[in-house]
Amino acid sequence: MTDPQWFKSSYSSNGGACIEVAPNFPGVVPVRDSKDPEGGALVVPAASWSAFVAGVQAGDFGAV
């Protein structure tokens, strides 16, 4: 079994509202709350994650 290799974006600040992803699994991307690393992960299909990231980059979701 592969161990997740978690990382968060270099754009993240230390504000505490961060997620971490482990992109080292074929076909899926686990996502977790960086404040609660033992709290489990949401696993999404890689294509869905790519579409979400593209939407963020395009500004489709507005400012937070």
Rosetta constraint file for C-alpha pairs under 8 A:
AtomPair CA 2 CA 25 HARMONIC 7.72 0.50
AtomPair CA 4 CA 22 HARMONIC 5.42 0.50
AtomPair CA 4 CA 23 HARMONIC 7.86 0.50
AtomPair CA 4 CA 24 HARMONIC 6.64 0.50
AtomPair CA 4 CA 25 HARMONIC 7.74 0.50
AtomPair CA 5 CA 21 HARMONIC 7.94 0.50
AtomPair CA 5 CA 22 HARMONIC 5.11 0.50
AtomPair CA 5 CA 23 HARMONIC 7.27 0.50
AtomPair CA 5 CA 24 HARMONIC 6.53 0.50
AtomPair CA 6 CA 20 HARMONIC 5.92 0.50
AtomPair CA 6 CA 21 HARMONIC 5.40 0.50
AtomPair CA 6 CA 22 HARMONIC 4.53 0.50
AtomPair CA 6 CA 23 HARMONIC 7.76 0.50
AtomPair CA 7 CA 20 HARMONIC 5.18 0.50
AtomPair CA 7 CA 21 HARMONIC 5.66 0.50
AtomPair CA 7 CA 22 HARMONIC 6.53 0.50
AtomPair CA 8 CA 12 HARMONIC 6.97 0.50
AtomPair CA 8 CA 18 HARMONIC 7.20 0.50
AtomPair CA 8 CA 19 HARMONIC 6.24 0.50
AtomPair CA 8 CA 20 HARMONIC 4.50 0.50
AtomPair CA 8 CA 21 HARMONIC 6.43 0.50
AtomPair CA 8 CA 34 HARMONIC 7.98 0.50
AtomPair CA 9 CA 20 HARMONIC 7.62 0.50
AtomPair CA 12 CA 18 HARMONIC 6.54 0.50
AtomPair CA 16 CA 34 HARMONIC 7.58 0.50
AtomPair CA 16 CA 35 HARMONIC 6.68 0.50
AtomPair CA 17 CA 34 HARMONIC 7.86 0.50
AtomPair CA 17 CA 35 HARMONIC 7.97 0.50
AtomPair CA 18 CA 33 HARMONIC 6.45 0.50
AtomPair CA 18 CA 34 HARMONIC 5.67 0.50
AtomPair CA 18 CA 35 HARMONIC 7.57 0.50
AtomPair CA 19 CA 31 HARMONIC 6.67 0.50
AtomPair CA 19 CA 32 HARMONIC 5.58 0.50
AtomPair CA 19 CA 33 HARMONIC 4.70 0.50
AtomPair CA 19 CA 34 HARMONIC 5.12 0.50
AtomPair CA 20 CA 31 HARMONIC 5.72 0.50
AtomPair CA 20 CA 32 HARMONIC 5.36 0.50
AtomPair CA 20 CA 33 HARMONIC 6.31 0.50
AtomPair CA 20 CA 34 HARMONIC 5.72 0.50
AtomPair CA 21 CA 29 HARMONIC 6.64 0.50
AtomPair CA 21 CA 30 HARMONIC 5.67 0.50
AtomPair CA 21 CA 31 HARMONIC 4.58 0.50
AtomPair CA 21 CA 32 HARMONIC 6.54 0.50
AtomPair CA 22 CA 29 HARMONIC 6.07 0.50
AtomPair CA 22 CA 30 HARMONIC 5.51 0.50
AtomPair CA 22 CA 31 HARMONIC 6.78 0.50
AtomPair CA 23 CA 28 HARMONIC 7.53 0.50
AtomPair CA 23 CA 29 HARMONIC 5.34 0.50
AtomPair CA 23 CA 30 HARMONIC 7.14 0.50
AtomPair CA 24 CA 29 HARMONIC 7.74 0.50
AtomPair CA 25 CA 29 HARMONIC 6.59 0.50
AtomPair CA 26 CA 46 HARMONIC 7.93 0.50
AtomPair CA 27 CA 45 HARMONIC 5.95 0.50
AtomPair CA 27 CA 46 HARMONIC 5.12 0.50
AtomPair CA 27 CA 47 HARMONIC 7.74 0.50
AtomPair CA 28 CA 43 HARMONIC 6.39 0.50
AtomPair CA 28 CA 44 HARMONIC 5.52 0.50
AtomPair CA 28 CA 45 HARMONIC 4.35 0.50
AtomPair CA 28 CA 46 HARMONIC 4.49 0.50
AtomPair CA 29 CA 43 HARMONIC 5.62 0.50
AtomPair CA 29 CA 44 HARMONIC 5.39 0.50
AtomPair CA 29 CA 45 HARMONIC 6.22 0.50
AtomPair CA 29 CA 46 HARMONIC 5.50 0.50
AtomPair CA 29 CA 49 HARMONIC 6.88 0.50
AtomPair CA 30 CA 41 HARMONIC 5.80 0.50
AtomPair CA 30 CA 42 HARMONIC 5.57 0.50
AtomPair CA 30 CA 43 HARMONIC 4.18 0.50
AtomPair CA 30 CA 44 HARMONIC 6.33 0.50
AtomPair CA 31 CA 41 HARMONIC 5.26 0.50
AtomPair CA 31 CA 42 HARMONIC 5.15 0.50
AtomPair CA 31 CA 43 HARMONIC 6.16 0.50
AtomPair CA 31 CA 44 HARMONIC 7.73 0.50
AtomPair CA 32 CA 36 HARMONIC 7.63 0.50
AtomPair CA 32 CA 37 HARMONIC 6.58 0.50
AtomPair CA 32 CA 39 HARMONIC 7.71 0.50
AtomPair CA 32 CA 40 HARMONIC 6.53 0.50
AtomPair CA 32 CA 41 HARMONIC 4.55 0.50
AtomPair CA 32 CA 42 HARMONIC 6.32 0.50
AtomPair CA 33 CA 37 HARMONIC 6.14 0.50
AtomPair CA 33 CA 39 HARMONIC 7.67 0.50
AtomPair CA 33 CA 41 HARMONIC 7.67 0.50
AtomPair CA 44 CA 48 HARMONIC 6.58 0.50
AtomPair CA 44 CA 49 HARMONIC 6.49 0.50
AtomPair CA 45 CA 49 HARMONIC 6.39 0.50
AtomPair CA 46 CA 50 HARMONIC 6.15 0.50
AtomPair CA 47 CA 51 HARMONIC 6.23 0.50
AtomPair CA 48 CA 52 HARMONIC 6.18 0.50
AtomPair CA 49 CA 53 HARMONIC 6.19 0.50
AtomPair CA 50 CA 54 HARMONIC 6.10 0.50
AtomPair CA 51 CA 55 HARMONIC 6.16 0.50
AtomPair CA 52 CA 56 HARMONIC 6.29 0.50
AtomPair CA 53 CA 57 HARMONIC 6.17 0.50
AtomPair CA 54 CA 58 HARMONIC 6.11 0.50
AtomPair CA 55 CA 59 HARMONIC 6.19 0.50
AtomPair CA 55 CA 60 HARMONIC 5.14 0.50
AtomPair CA 55 CA 61 HARMONIC 7.01 0.50
AtomPair CA 56 CA 60 HARMONIC 5.99 0.50
AtomPair CA 56 CA 61 HARMONIC 6.30 0.50
AtomPair CA 59 CA 63 HARMONIC 7.71 0.50
